[in-house]
Amino acid sequence: MTGQVLIGDQIPAAYRIDRSGFVPDGAPAVLVKATSIDDVRDAVRYAAASGLAVVVRGAGTGLAGGASAGTGSLVLDVSGLNRILEISTDDELAVVEAGVITASLDAVVAEFGLRYAPDPASAAISTIGGNIATNAGGLRCVKYGVTGDSILGLSIVLADGRLIHTGRRTAKGVAGLDLTSLFTGSEGTLGVIVAATVRLQPIPVNTVTVAAYFDDVDQAAAATTAGLAARARPSLMELLDEASLRQAQDHLGINAESAGAFVVAQTDGFGAHAEAEILESAFGRFTSRVMVGDDPQAADQLLAVRRAALPALERHGRVLIEDIAVPRSRIAEAIRAVTEIAEGHNTAIHTFGHAGDGNLHPILVVPEQDPDAYDRAVAAADEIFGTAIELGGTITGEHGVGVLKRSWLERELGPDASDVQRTVRRALDPSGLFNPGKTI
């Protein structure tokens, strides 16, 4: 094995948890820092022979506890598989190892006039493999889709150590079952993703930013709905409530005007200016504070506010990072319900997210000095999940199920669909080697 192997007390404590804050019982027995696919295959075979569970880890930025590793586990760190193996400008694709940082791939292909469209808020620190494992979303989902929409094929190590390749390099292909989609979003429960063939997009010729301040989140939500109903197709459309906006601005040291809510959107491509006019008109029905421009530096400053929302809240204690999605027409209802839930449970909840596709992030802040705050937050989160389902939505739009939402999964899927998923999992991993106790 070319990678590093650590055991017991040699393993840094950080390998026990991910960004979710979930703390498992005990600590992992073995850590393998893989640097090659052969390292991964050897580690999987060793774990199977030793009766250890395999917990795959990339950058540890997961938000659902999927990479948490406790007693009886082997942590398989694939962040060392970080090579960009190929860039095909003619076919607009790249072949990358699982540990490549998302933003790094985007920066490299930009030299060829291309980009990797998925844009999670954690792009600067998250890995391609981790994004695939959770089918991560991001800011550009409203136009370009989630991670899975940019994945053409995968290389995967199975529970018996075999290496398989799924998918294709062509724009189209329907031969056999769609195993690429099956493994995308499987959260480390079916196999170890070691490489991927990803779709690239041309860098848009124009990008226009439309930002607006609103008196309250109802107006902001209504404005985003109106913009989409006018058939504009922004490449991103983000919303922050008043508390999230204030915290993000303070975190960045920005002295900006106060507002009940903030929306930033972008249009791109040859019709960027025309679509921006549509959004400007739609937003203008609800507020007079609308800004439109195509200056890249100004756009980066506005988007920095959105990206700073979560780090800003993390300064105030432990945060429960929730991730619901509802039909876009019901965003305002969802936000109103979250506000009522916060009041009912005496819990601080800040809401921001991807208004363009209905994916909201109610962030529950748990102050360390309040001993009952965590229990109140958990009860509030439970109500939020129920509300999402009642509104025709889902308990997770992009972060995954992991540990934190496992008890809710069957309530969303129903018993029959849940049983089918467990059957698939057993067929690929009959001994329960991969990530036991997670997701399904």
VOPAGU-2260 file (C-alpha; in pm, 1 decimal, decimal comma):
REM VOPAGU-2260
SITE   aa  ch    i         X         Y         Z
SITE  MET   A    0       0,0       0,0       0,0
SITE  THR   A    1     138,6     341,1     -97,9
SITE  GLY   A    2     -94,7     541,4     127,5
SITE  GLN   A    3     -53,1     608,9     497,9
SITE  VAL   A    4    -214,2     382,8     759,7
SITE  LEU   A    5    -281,7     499,2    1116,4
SITE  ILE   A    6    -437,6     299,7    1398,8
SITE  GLY   A    7    -601,5     373,4    1732,4
SITE  ASP   A    8    -471,9     680,8    1912,7
SITE  GLN   A    9    -263,5     778,7    1608,5
SITE  ILE   A   10    -583,4     883,7    1428,2
SITE  PRO   A   11    -656,4    1259,0    1457,1
SITE  ALA   A   12    -988,4    1334,8    1627,2
SITE  ALA   A   13   -1111,1    1525,0    1320,6
SITE  TYR   A   14   -1155,1    1195,7    1134,2
SITE  ARG   A   15   -1433,2    1099,3    1371,3
SITE  ILE   A   16   -1674,5    1371,6    1256,0
SITE  ASP   A   17   -1777,6    1575,9     954,5
SITE  ARG   A   18   -1919,4    1929,5     938,6
SITE  SER   A   19   -2263,5    1818,9    1058,0
SITE  GLY   A   20   -2165,7    1830,7    1424,0
SITE  PHE   A   21   -2288,4    1474,7    1479,6
SITE  VAL   A   22   -2059,4    1290,2    1722,8
SITE  PRO   A   23   -2066,3     906,8    1697,8
SITE  ASP   A   24   -2001,2     663,2    1980,7
SITE  GLY   A   25   -1639,0     564,9    2011,5
SITE  ALA   A   26   -1360,9     627,5    1762,2
SITE  PRO   A   27   -1240,8     460,5    1440,8
SITE  ALA   A   28    -993,5     175,2    1466,2
SITE  VAL   A   29    -802,7     235,9    1141,9
SITE  LEU   A   30    -743,1     530,8     909,7
SITE  VAL   A   31    -621,6     470,1     554,6
SITE  LYS   A   32    -509,8     777,1     360,6
SITE  ALA   A   33    -533,3     639,6       9,7
SITE  THR   A   34    -326,6     782,1    -274,1
SITE  SER   A   35    -423,7     530,3    -542,0
SITE  ILE   A   36    -713,6     311,5    -646,6
SITE  ASP   A   37    -512,9       6,0    -540,5
SITE  ASP   A   38    -492,9     155,5    -189,8
SITE  VAL   A   39    -871,7     177,4    -185,9
SITE  ARG   A   40    -914,9    -180,7    -302,9
SITE  ASP   A   41    -665,5    -307,9     -43,6
SITE  ALA   A   42    -838,2    -113,0     233,9
SITE  VAL   A   43   -1182,6    -246,3     142,0
SITE  ARG   A   44   -1056,8    -604,4     134,2
SITE  TYR   A   45    -876,0    -559,0     466,2
SITE  ALA   A   46   -1187,2    -412,9     631,8
SITE  ALA   A   47   -1401,9    -700,2     506,1
SITE  ALA   A   48   -1156,0    -958,6     636,8
SITE  SER   A   49   -1120,5    -781,0     973,7
SITE  GLY   A   50   -1489,7    -719,4    1039,5
SITE  LEU   A   51   -1455,3    -340,5    1021,5
SITE  ALA   A   52   -1706,0    -104,1     863,5
SITE  VAL   A   53   -1579,8     124,2     585,6
SITE  VAL   A   54   -1654,8     494,4     619,8
SITE  VAL   A   55   -1541,4     685,6     311,5
SITE  ARG   A   56   -1423,3    1041,5     362,3
SITE  GLY   A   57   -1322,7    1321,5     129,8
SITE  ALA   A   58   -1284,3    1669,9     274,4
SITE  GLY   A   59   -1520,2    1604,1     565,5
SITE  THR   A   60   -1754,9    1885,9     463,4
SITE  GLY   A   61   -2070,2    1671,9     472,0
SITE  LEU   A   62   -2364,3    1816,8     663,2
SITE  ALA   A   63   -2566,9    1506,3     750,1
SITE  GLY   A   64   -2321,7    1290,7     944,6
SITE  GLY   A   65   -2250,6    1059,1     653,2
SITE  ALA   A   66   -1873,9    1064,6     712,8
SITE  SER   A   67   -1889,4    1027,9    1091,2
SITE  ALA   A   68   -1691,0     724,4    1208,3
SITE  GLY   A   69   -1719,6     553,6    1546,0
SITE  THR   A   70   -1630,3     221,2    1704,8
SITE  GLY   A   71   -1544,1     -64,3    1469,2
SITE  SER   A   72   -1481,2     147,6    1162,4
SITE  LEU   A   73   -1206,9     196,9     908,5
SITE  VAL   A   74   -1197,7     551,2     776,1
SITE  LEU   A   75   -1100,0     549,7     410,9
SITE  ASP   A   76    -971,9     896,8     323,8
SITE  VAL   A   77    -976,6     942,5     -54,7
SITE  SER   A   78    -875,5    1309,7     -56,5
SITE  GLY   A   79    -529,0    1198,6    -172,1
SITE  LEU   A   80    -677,9    1080,4    -501,8
SITE  ASN   A   81    -662,2    1434,6    -632,3
SITE  ARG   A   82    -546,2    1422,9    -991,6
SITE  ILE   A   83    -721,5    1566,1   -1294,1
SITE  LEU   A   84    -657,3    1279,7   -1533,5
SITE  GLU   A   85    -790,3    1426,2   -1856,7
SITE  ILE   A   86    -954,4    1734,4   -2002,5
SITE  SER   A   87   -1119,1    1692,8   -2342,3
SITE  THR   A   88   -1206,6    2033,8   -2480,2
SITE  ASP   A   89   -1366,8    1888,5   -2793,7
SITE  ASP   A   90   -1600,4    1660,3   -2600,1
SITE  GLU   A   91   -1638,4    1910,5   -2313,9
SITE  LEU   A   92   -1559,2    1663,2   -2038,1
SITE  ALA   A   93   -1297,5    1590,7   -1776,5
SITE  VAL   A   94   -1187,9    1272,5   -1599,3
SITE  VAL   A   95   -1097,0    1338,7   -1235,9
SITE  GLU   A   96   -1017,0    1145,5    -922,6
SITE  ALA   A   97   -1253,8    1165,8    -629,1
SITE  GLY   A   98   -1036,7    1390,3    -412,4
SITE  VAL   A   99   -1015,6    1681,0    -655,6
SITE  ILE   A  100   -1144,4    2001,7    -495,3
SITE  THR   A  101   -1452,4    2130,3    -677,0
SITE  ALA   A  102   -1331,0    2487,9    -724,5
SITE  SER   A  103    -988,3    2365,2    -837,4
SITE  LEU   A  104   -1141,1    2173,8   -1126,4
SITE  ASP   A  105   -1343,8    2480,6   -1222,4
SITE  ALA   A  106   -1030,1    2699,1   -1218,4
SITE  VAL   A  107    -826,0    2458,6   -1431,3
SITE  VAL   A  108   -1088,5    2410,0   -1702,9
SITE  ALA   A  109   -1152,1    2785,8   -1713,3
SITE  GLU   A  110    -820,9    2815,8   -1898,4
SITE  PHE   A  111    -994,4    2636,6   -2186,5
SITE  GLY   A  112   -1307,8    2852,8   -2180,2
SITE  LEU   A  113   -1502,4    2587,2   -1990,1
SITE  ARG   A  114   -1643,5    2541,2   -1641,4
SITE  TYR   A  115   -1777,1    2271,0   -1414,2
SITE  ALA   A  116   -2131,0    2391,8   -1357,7
SITE  PRO   A  117   -2214,9    2247,7   -1011,6
SITE  ASP   A  118   -2139,5    2519,6    -758,4
SITE  PRO   A  119   -2200,2    2413,7    -397,1
SITE  ALA   A  120   -2141,2    2687,5    -142,1
SITE  SER   A  121   -1853,4    2469,2     -15,8
SITE  ALA   A  122   -1688,4    2453,8    -359,9
SITE  ALA   A  123   -1359,8    2592,4    -228,1
SITE  ILE   A  124   -1319,7    2304,1      18,8
SITE  SER   A  125   -1542,6    2014,5     -89,8
SITE  THR   A  126   -1431,4    1732,0    -319,4
SITE  ILE   A  127   -1585,1    1604,5    -640,3
SITE  GLY   A  128   -1625,9    1259,1    -485,3
SITE  GLY   A  129   -1808,1    1397,8    -184,7
SITE  ASN   A  130   -2032,6    1606,8    -408,4
SITE  ILE   A  131   -2119,5    1295,2    -606,7
SITE  ALA   A  132   -2179,6    1086,6    -294,5
SITE  THR   A  133   -2442,8    1332,9    -172,2
SITE  ASN   A  134   -2555,4    1449,2    -517,6
SITE  ALA   A  135   -2475,0    1797,5    -393,9
SITE  GLY   A  136   -2659,4    2101,6    -517,5
SITE  GLY   A  137   -2543,1    2458,5    -511,7
SITE  LEU   A  138   -2601,5    2807,9    -633,6
SITE  ARG   A  139   -2629,8    2727,8   -1007,1
SITE  CYS   A  140   -2877,9    2439,8    -970,6
SITE  VAL   A  141   -3173,3    2643,3   -1090,1
SITE  LYS   A  142   -3034,8    2638,4   -1445,6
SITE  TYR   A  143   -2765,1    2369,8   -1456,5
SITE  GLY   A  144   -2901,1    2108,5   -1218,6
SITE  VAL   A  145   -2742,1    1921,9    -928,2
SITE  THR   A  146   -2412,3    1734,2    -936,4
SITE  GLY   A  147   -2570,5    1426,4   -1092,1
SITE  ASP   A  148   -2669,7    1625,3   -1399,0
SITE  SER   A  149   -2299,8    1679,3   -1473,5
SITE  ILE   A  150   -2180,3    1321,9   -1414,2
SITE  LEU   A  151   -2129,6    1105,6   -1722,3
SITE  GLY   A  152   -1959,2     807,0   -1562,2
SITE  LEU   A  153   -1796,2     673,9   -1245,6
SITE  SER   A  154   -1520,9     439,9   -1134,0
SITE  ILE   A  155   -1626,7     252,4    -819,4
SITE  VAL   A  156   -1468,8      -2,8    -586,2
SITE  LEU   A  157   -1730,1    -254,6    -471,4
SITE  ALA   A  158   -1756,6    -439,9    -140,5
SITE  ASP   A  159   -1562,6    -739,6    -275,7
SITE  GLY   A  160   -1278,4    -518,0    -400,8
SITE  ARG   A  161   -1376,3    -523,4    -767,0
SITE  LEU   A  162   -1334,2    -201,9    -967,7
SITE  ILE   A  163   -1615,9    -121,2   -1207,9
SITE  HIS   A  164   -1672,1     163,2   -1452,1
SITE  THR   A  165   -2019,3     298,9   -1521,6
SITE  GLY   A  166   -2158,9     541,2   -1773,2
SITE  ARG   A  167   -2001,3     678,2   -2085,5
SITE  ARG   A  168   -1808,4     961,3   -2251,7
SITE  THR   A  169   -2078,4    1039,1   -2505,7
SITE  ALA   A  170   -2349,9    1304,3   -2477,2
SITE  LYS   A  171   -2614,0    1028,9   -2494,8
SITE  GLY   A  172   -2622,2     664,4   -2394,0
SITE  VAL   A  173   -2889,4     425,1   -2267,7
SITE  ALA   A  174   -2714,0      86,6   -2266,5
SITE  GLY   A  175   -2815,6    -111,4   -1958,7
SITE  LEU   A  176   -2935,3       9,4   -1622,2
SITE  ASP   A  177   -2823,8     357,1   -1519,2
SITE  LEU   A  178   -2568,6     257,3   -1255,6
SITE  THR   A  179   -2410,6     601,7   -1261,2
SITE  SER   A  180   -2728,1     755,1   -1125,1
SITE  LEU   A  181   -2766,2     472,3    -873,3
SITE  PHE   A  182   -2428,5     541,1    -713,6
SITE  THR   A  183   -2467,8     918,9    -735,1
SITE  GLY   A  184   -2624,5    1027,6    -409,0
SITE  SER   A  185   -2570,4     687,9    -241,7
SITE  GLU   A  186   -2374,8     850,1      44,0
SITE  GLY   A  187   -2102,5     586,6      66,6
SITE  THR   A  188   -2344,0     298,1     118,4
SITE  LEU   A  189   -2296,2     106,7    -208,7
SITE  GLY   A  190   -1929,0     142,3    -296,3
SITE  VAL   A  191   -1631,0     376,4    -300,9
SITE  ILE   A  192   -1632,8     637,1    -577,7
SITE  VAL   A  193   -1270,1     678,7    -686,2
SITE  ALA   A  194   -1301,4     869,9   -1014,7
SITE  ALA   A  195   -1557,8    1037,4   -1237,4
SITE  THR   A  196   -1610,7    1153,7   -1591,7
SITE  VAL   A  197   -1778,9    1492,4   -1564,0
SITE  ARG   A  198   -1957,6    1712,2   -1811,8
SITE  LEU   A  199   -1817,7    2062,1   -1871,6
SITE  GLN   A  200   -2000,4    2371,7   -1994,3
SITE  PRO   A  201   -1881,0    2672,8   -2193,5
SITE  ILE   A  202   -1816,3    2980,3   -1980,1
SITE  PRO   A  203   -2112,5    3209,8   -2056,5
SITE  VAL   A  204   -2037,8    3499,7   -2289,7
SITE  ASN   A  205   -2234,3    3736,6   -2063,8
SITE  THR   A  206   -2331,2    3736,2   -1697,8
SITE  VAL   A  207   -2562,8    3992,5   -1541,4
SITE  THR   A  208   -2637,0    4023,4   -1170,7
SITE  VAL   A  209   -2973,8    4137,5   -1035,8
SITE  ALA   A  210   -2995,7    4205,7    -662,1
SITE  ALA   A  211   -3278,8    4345,9    -453,5
SITE  TYR   A  212   -3363,4    4435,2     -95,4
SITE  PHE   A  213   -3715,5    4368,2      32,0
SITE  ASP   A  214   -3916,5    4468,2     336,2
SITE  ASP   A  215   -3978,5    4104,1     432,6
SITE  VAL   A  216   -3925,9    3747,5     316,0
SITE  ASP   A  217   -4283,1    3719,5     186,6
SITE  GLN   A  218   -4210,6    3992,2     -67,5
SITE  ALA   A  219   -3876,0    3836,9    -156,1
SITE  ALA   A  220   -4025,2    3492,3    -208,4
SITE  ALA   A  221   -4309,8    3635,3    -414,0
SITE  ALA   A  222   -4058,6    3824,5    -628,9
SITE  THR   A  223   -3853,4    3513,6    -704,0
SITE  THR   A  224   -4170,1    3325,1    -794,8
SITE  ALA   A  225   -4278,7    3610,3   -1023,7
SITE  GLY   A  226   -3942,1    3612,8   -1198,6
SITE  LEU   A  227   -3957,4    3242,1   -1272,3
SITE  ALA   A  228   -4323,9    3263,0   -1372,8
SITE  ALA   A  229   -4218,3    3520,4   -1634,0
SITE  ARG   A  230   -4008,9    3235,3   -1778,2
SITE  ALA   A  231   -3670,1    3385,4   -1701,4
SITE  ARG   A  232   -3411,8    3115,9   -1636,7
SITE  PRO   A  233   -3148,1    3263,2   -1407,7
SITE  SER   A  234   -2829,7    3068,1   -1347,9
SITE  LEU   A  235   -2870,6    3134,8    -975,6
SITE  MET   A  236   -3130,2    3293,1    -749,6
SITE  GLU   A  237   -3045,6    3312,5    -380,0
SITE  LEU   A  238   -3248,6    3445,1     -87,4
SITE  LEU   A  239   -3142,8    3547,8     264,8
SITE  ASP   A  240   -3378,9    3649,8     541,5
SITE  GLU   A  241   -3309,8    3959,9     751,4
SITE  ALA   A  242   -3112,6    3784,1    1024,7
SITE  SER   A  243   -2895,4    3587,6     779,3
SITE  LEU   A  244   -2826,8    3902,3     576,3
SITE  ARG   A  245   -2727,2    4099,8     883,1
SITE  GLN   A  246   -2497,6    3824,4    1012,6
SITE  ALA   A  247   -2329,0    3773,9     673,1
SITE  GLN   A  248   -2267,8    4145,5     626,0
SITE  ASP   A  249   -2124,0    4173,7     974,0
SITE  HIS   A  250   -1900,0    3872,2     914,0
SITE  LEU   A  251   -1763,2    4033,3     597,4
SITE  GLY   A  252   -1733,2    4378,7     753,0
SITE  ILE   A  253   -1982,1    4526,5     506,7
SITE  ASN   A  254   -2176,8    4834,9     609,8
SITE  ALA   A  255   -2482,7    4785,4     390,8
SITE  GLU   A  256   -2842,0    4896,8     417,8
SITE  SER   A  257   -3075,8    4691,4     631,9
SITE  ALA   A  258   -3363,6    4496,3     483,3
SITE  GLY   A  259   -3616,4    4230,0     570,1
SITE  ALA   A  260   -3476,2    4004,0     300,4
SITE  PHE   A  261   -3220,7    4002,1      21,5
SITE  VAL   A  262   -3223,6    3828,8    -316,8
SITE  VAL   A  263   -2932,2    3799,3    -557,0
SITE  ALA   A  264   -2978,8    3643,9    -900,8
SITE  GLN   A  265   -2770,4    3604,7   -1211,6
SITE  THR   A  266   -2856,3    3548,1   -1575,3
SITE  ASP   A  267   -2601,5    3420,8   -1821,3
SITE  GLY   A  268   -2545,3    3338,6   -2185,9
SITE  PHE   A  269   -2637,4    3523,5   -2501,3
SITE  GLY   A  270   -2973,1    3629,9   -2357,4
SITE  ALA   A  271   -2837,3    3740,6   -2020,7
SITE  HIS   A  272   -2933,9    4107,8   -2052,3
SITE  ALA   A  273   -3283,4    4031,7   -2179,9
SITE  GLU   A  274   -3349,1    3787,5   -1895,3
SITE  ALA   A  275   -3206,1    4033,7   -1643,5
SITE  GLU   A  276   -3462,5    4288,2   -1759,0
SITE  ILE   A  277   -3737,6    4034,8   -1692,4
SITE  LEU   A  278   -3609,5    3976,9   -1338,9
SITE  GLU   A  279   -3567,6    4348,6   -1277,8
SITE  SER   A  280   -3927,3    4406,2   -1379,1
SITE  ALA   A  281   -4053,8    4116,9   -1164,6
SITE  PHE   A  282   -3857,2    4226,7    -858,3
SITE  GLY   A  283   -3967,0    4586,0    -916,6
SITE  ARG   A  284   -4328,4    4487,5    -850,0
SITE  PHE   A  285   -4233,0    4422,6    -485,6
SITE  THR   A  286   -3952,7    4669,3    -411,3
SITE  SER   A  287   -3788,9    4983,2    -546,3
SITE  ARG   A  288   -3444,5    4873,3    -426,4
SITE  VAL   A  289   -3329,8    4675,3    -731,6
SITE  MET   A  290   -2974,2    4682,2    -868,1
SITE  VAL   A  291   -2864,8    4548,1   -1207,1
SITE  GLY   A  292   -2512,9    4526,6   -1343,2
SITE  ASP   A  293   -2254,5    4322,2   -1527,6
SITE  ASP   A  294   -1944,3    4423,7   -1332,4
SITE  PRO   A  295   -1774,5    4100,3   -1216,7
SITE  GLN   A  296   -1622,9    4254,5    -903,2
SITE  ALA   A  297   -1956,6    4391,2    -784,2
SITE  ALA   A  298   -2119,2    4053,9    -855,9
SITE  ASP   A  299   -1852,5    3871,2    -653,3
SITE  GLN   A  300   -1918,3    4101,9    -357,6
SITE  LEU   A  301   -2290,9    4030,7    -366,8
SITE  LEU   A  302   -2237,3    3654,7    -393,0
SITE  ALA   A  303   -1984,4    3670,6    -112,1
SITE  VAL   A  304   -2269,0    3778,7     116,0
SITE  ARG   A  305   -2461,6    3462,6      30,6
SITE  ARG   A  306   -2159,3    3235,9      74,1
SITE  ALA   A  307   -2075,2    3397,4     409,0
SITE  ALA   A  308   -2416,6    3325,4     562,3
SITE  LEU   A  309   -2330,0    2986,5     713,1
SITE  PRO   A  310   -1979,6    3075,1     843,5
SITE  ALA   A  311   -2131,0    3386,7     999,5
SITE  LEU   A  312   -2385,8    3183,9    1194,2
SITE  GLU   A  313   -2131,3    2925,0    1304,2
SITE  ARG   A  314   -1965,3    3195,7    1515,6
SITE  HIS   A  315   -2259,3    3190,1    1758,2
SITE  GLY   A  316   -2255,2    2827,7    1866,6
SITE  ARG   A  317   -2340,4    2489,7    1722,8
SITE  VAL   A  318   -2565,2    2505,9    1419,9
SITE  LEU   A  319   -2807,7    2247,4    1286,7
SITE  ILE   A  320   -2794,3    2295,0     911,7
SITE  GLU   A  321   -3125,6    2189,9     767,7
SITE  ASP   A  322   -3193,6    2136,9     402,7
SITE  ILE   A  323   -3550,0    2114,5     279,4
SITE  ALA   A  324   -3689,5    2165,5     -68,2
SITE  VAL   A  325   -4045,0    2258,5    -159,2
SITE  PRO   A  326   -4219,6    2336,5    -487,4
SITE  ARG   A  327   -4106,0    2681,7    -593,6
SITE  SER   A  328   -4460,5    2814,0    -577,1
SITE  ARG   A  329   -4468,5    2734,5    -202,6
SITE  ILE   A  330   -4144,4    2898,5     -91,0
SITE  ALA   A  331   -4325,3    3180,7      89,6
SITE  GLU   A  332   -4543,7    2929,6     277,3
SITE  ALA   A  333   -4237,9    2734,5     382,7
SITE  ILE   A  334   -4055,4    3040,2     512,8
SITE  ARG   A  335   -4362,1    3158,9     705,7
SITE  ALA   A  336   -4396,1    2813,3     859,8
SITE  VAL   A  337   -4029,9    2810,1     964,4
SITE  THR   A  338   -4076,4    3149,4    1131,8
SITE  GLU   A  339   -4374,2    3016,6    1327,3
SITE  ILE   A  340   -4183,5    2702,1    1425,2
SITE  ALA   A  341   -3893,5    2913,8    1551,7
SITE  GLU   A  342   -4126,9    3116,2    1770,4
SITE  GLY   A  343   -4308,0    2807,8    1895,2
SITE  HIS   A  344   -3985,8    2639,6    2007,2
SITE  ASN   A  345   -3804,8    2952,1    2126,9
SITE  THR   A  346   -3525,1    2874,8    1883,3
SITE  ALA   A  347   -3324,2    3108,1    1662,1
SITE  ILE   A  348   -3371,2    2996,5    1300,7
SITE  HIS   A  349   -3211,4    3183,4    1010,9
SITE  THR   A  350   -3333,4    3094,4     662,7
SITE  PHE   A  351   -3143,1    3129,8     338,4
SITE  GLY   A  352   -3102,6    2916,6      31,7
SITE  HIS   A  353   -3162,5    2853,7    -333,8
SITE  ALA   A  354   -3495,5    3023,4    -394,7
SITE  GLY   A  355   -3472,7    2950,0    -765,9
SITE  ASP   A  356   -3529,5    2578,2    -709,8
SITE  GLY   A  357   -3715,0    2585,4    -377,6
SITE  ASN   A  358   -3421,1    2453,4    -173,7
SITE  LEU   A  359   -3413,9    2630,8     161,9
SITE  HIS   A  360   -3167,0    2608,2     449,9
SITE  PRO   A  361   -3325,9    2683,4     785,1
SITE  ILE   A  362   -3023,6    2714,7    1014,8
SITE  LEU   A  363   -3093,9    2648,7    1382,1
SITE  VAL   A  364   -2844,5    2811,2    1617,1
SITE  VAL   A  365   -2777,5    2633,3    1947,4
SITE  PRO   A  366   -2604,1    2863,6    2199,7
SITE  GLU   A  367   -2355,4    2675,6    2415,6
SITE  GLN   A  368   -2466,1    2853,3    2732,6
SITE  ASP   A  369   -2827,7    2735,7    2699,3
SITE  PRO   A  370   -2849,8    2370,7    2819,6
SITE  ASP   A  371   -3199,8    2315,0    2677,6
SITE  ALA   A  372   -3138,4    2479,7    2340,2
SITE  TYR   A  373   -3035,0    2161,0    2159,0
SITE  ASP   A  374   -3349,5    1969,4    2252,3
SITE  ARG   A  375   -3567,2    2262,3    2145,1
SITE  ALA   A  376   -3378,2    2285,0    1814,8
SITE  VAL   A  377   -3422,6    1912,9    1744,6
SITE  ALA   A  378   -3796,3    1943,2    1807,4
SITE  ALA   A  379   -3810,7    2243,9    1574,8
SITE  ALA   A  380   -3618,3    2059,0    1304,5
SITE  ASP   A  381   -3861,0    1768,6    1331,4
SITE  GLU   A  382   -4147,9    2008,4    1264,2
SITE  ILE   A  383   -3963,5    2164,6     972,7
SITE  PHE   A  384   -3923,0    1824,7     804,8
SITE  GLY   A  385   -4291,6    1753,0     849,9
SITE  THR   A  386   -4380,2    2089,6     700,9
SITE  ALA   A  387   -4163,5    2025,2     395,6
SITE  ILE   A  388   -4340,7    1696,5     325,8
SITE  GLU   A  389   -4684,8    1851,8     384,1
SITE  LEU   A  390   -4601,6    2118,1     123,8
SITE  GLY   A  391   -4516,6    1850,6    -132,6
SITE  GLY   A  392   -4142,7    1877,3     -74,7
SITE  THR   A  393   -3855,0    1671,2      59,8
SITE  ILE   A  394   -3648,5    1646,3     378,2
SITE  THR   A  395   -3324,0    1703,2     186,1
SITE  GLY   A  396   -3256,8    1881,6    -139,5
SITE  GLU   A  397   -2879,2    1843,2    -151,8
SITE  HIS   A  398   -2707,6    1757,2     178,6
SITE  GLY   A  399   -2822,2    1395,7     199,2
SITE  VAL   A  400   -2974,2    1180,9     472,1
SITE  GLY   A  401   -2668,2    1048,5     653,6
SITE  VAL   A  402   -2741,6     993,5    1021,6
SITE  LEU   A  403   -2936,5    1306,3    1104,2
SITE  LYS   A  404   -3238,8    1246,5     880,3
SITE  ARG   A  405   -3249,4     868,9     870,1
SITE  SER   A  406   -3557,3     847,0    1092,6
SITE  TRP   A  407   -3747,4    1068,7     849,2
SITE  LEU   A  408   -3655,3     891,5     526,3
SITE  GLU   A  409   -3922,3     621,8     535,5
SITE  ARG   A  410   -4186,2     880,8     621,6
SITE  GLU   A  411   -4105,6    1052,1     293,7
SITE  LEU   A  412   -4051,6     745,7      73,9
SITE  GLY   A  413   -4310,6     509,7     220,7
SITE  PRO   A  414   -4247,0     150,1     333,9
SITE  ASP   A  415   -4249,5     -18,0      -7,2
SITE  ALA   A  416   -4002,3     219,3    -172,8
SITE  SER   A  417   -3782,7     203,0     137,3
SITE  ASP   A  418   -3780,3    -176,5     119,6
SITE  VAL   A  419   -3674,6    -166,0    -247,0
SITE  GLN   A  420   -3385,1      63,2    -157,6
SITE  ARG   A  421   -3270,6    -169,3     121,0
SITE  THR   A  422   -3289,3    -463,5    -121,2
SITE  VAL   A  423   -3060,8    -284,4    -366,5
SITE  ARG   A  424   -2818,1    -204,3     -89,4
SITE  ARG   A  425   -2804,0    -565,9      29,8
SITE  ALA   A  426   -2746,8    -689,3    -324,5
SITE  LEU   A  427   -2437,1    -470,7    -365,9
SITE  ASP   A  428   -2311,6    -496,8      -7,7
SITE  PRO   A  429   -2451,1    -816,9     146,0
SITE  SER   A  430   -2232,2    -802,7     456,6
SITE  GLY   A  431   -2314,0    -440,2     539,0
SITE  LEU   A  432   -1954,2    -326,3     494,1
SITE  PHE   A  433   -2016,1      30,3     377,2
SITE  ASN   A  434   -2139,6     301,9     612,5
SITE  PRO   A  435   -2372,0      91,0     831,8
SITE  GLY   A  436   -2635,0     288,7    1016,8
SITE  LYS   A  437   -2637,5     562,5     755,0
SITE  THR   A  438   -2904,0     672,1     506,5
SITE  ILE   A  439   -3112,7     369,2     408,4
